[in-house]
Amino acid sequence: VAPGINNFTPMIVDTGANKVLIDTGLGAAAGPTTGMLLGHMQNAGISPEEIDTIFITHAHPDHIQGLLGEGGLAFPNAQLLIGESEFNFWTSQSEPPPFIANVLVPNKDKFTLLGEGAEIVPGVQTVASYGHTPGHLAVFVDGGEQQLMHFGDAGGHWLLSLLYPEHYLGFD
């Protein structure tokens, strides 16, 4: 990862009935060391067309810019989901930042807006995790005997944020 570039990694949840992509990464917008999601998916035997659902935890560039591919959306068959508070915060600005103006605004009619505790697909739901952004949502995956929590950017560090939840990153 290039210096100064976030190393956030999107996640795919395969429920057996759905292939859900949680966030889409930065895309190729920041240069040659970003935008590797589609290549990694290809290496894993997953085509962009197989992704039927995309959930965006929050609308920072390193989570939404990977929605765009050459000439349009990179995942043509995916239903697009995002938190209602998050979406409204970013799209209601009179001069939205470029990552909103270029990604969310032109595709705003393609998004389904969700609240906290909403079902993304069966077994996958949103969890309120406000703070990093006004409408940030985490994701809870219930696989029966196994469960998983995807924090998005609700935790600044994979270990320290869990051990010391009262501590937070300065920009949060």
C-alpha positions, -999 to 999 in steps of 0.1 A, spaced: 0 0 0 14 34 -9 23 58 19 -7 78 30 -33 54 14 -57 36 36 -54 -2 34 -91 -9 39 -101 -42 24 -137 -49 13 -153 -82 23 -175 -106 4 -201 -126 24 -214 -157 5 -245 -169 23 -252 -196 -3 -282 -176 -16 -265 -142 -20 -230 -128 -26 -228 -96 -6 -199 -72 -11 -194 -50 20 -179 -17 7 -160 -15 -25 -127 0 -17 -110 30 -33 -110 17 -68 -82 28 -91 -87 64 -82 -55 68 -61 -31 52 -85 -14 19 -92 -14 5 -56 -52 7 -53 -81 -8 -72 -71 -44 -68 -106 -57 -57 -117 -69 -91 -84 -87 -96 -85 -103 -62 -121 -114 -69 -110 -129 -102 -82 -148 -84 -109 -161 -60 -131 -172 -89 -158 -145 -83 -169 -123 -112 -184 -88 -106 -216 -101 -122 -220 -126 -93 -222 -99 -67 -260 -94 -62 -258 -71 -32 -235 -43 -22 -237 -27 13 -218 6 19 -210 11 56 -202 48 50 -195 70 21 -158 78 24 -138 74 -8 -120 42 3 -154 25 7 -174 38 -23 -151 46 -52 -147 10 -62 -184 11 -72 -173 27 -105 -157 7 -133 -148 16 -168 -179 32 -183 -203 27 -154 -209 6 -123 -183 -22 -117 -210 -46 -104 -238 -45 -129 -262 -69 -112 -258 -57 -76 -285 -41 -56 -269 -10 -39 -277 -5 -2 -265 23 22 -277 37 55 -304 64 51 -287 88 76 -254 84 59 -268 89 24 -288 119 34 -259 136 51 -236 134 21 -261 140 -7 -278 170 10 -247 191 9 -249 221 -15 -213 213 -27 -206 177 -20 -170 165 -21 -159 149 -54 -162 114 -42 -199 120 -34 -205 141 -65 -189 114 -87 -202 82 -71 -233 87 -49 -251 116 -66 -252 102 -102 -263 68 -88 -286 81 -61 -317 65 -76 -301 31 -76 -296 30 -38 -320 14 -13 -317 32 20 -316 13 53 -318 20 90 -301 3 119 -311 -33 125 -322 -37 89 -318 -69 69 -293 -66 41 -300 -102 30 -312 -130 52 -287 -136 80 -269 -103 74 -280 -71 91 -270 -35 98 -258 -24 133 -256 13 144 -220 24 147 -222 61 144 -192 83 150 -167 79 122 -194 94 100 -229 106 110 -247 75 97 -219 48 98 -234 13 100 -215 -19 109 -226 -54 97 -236 -85 117 -235 -118 99 -253 -147 116 -244 -180 101 -260 -201 129 -232 -216 148 -208 -190 135 -212 -152 136 -191 -123 124 -191 -86 130 -177 -63 103 -170 -29 119 -163 -9 87 -143 20 102 -161 20 135 -129 8 151 -96 25 142 -74 -5 151 -83 -42 148 -73 -50 184 -68 -18 204 -103 -5 195 -119 -36 210 -97 -36 241 -101 2 247 -134 13 232 -132 46 251 -102 56 230 -108 68 194 -89 82 165 -87 120 165 -106 125 133 -136 106 148 
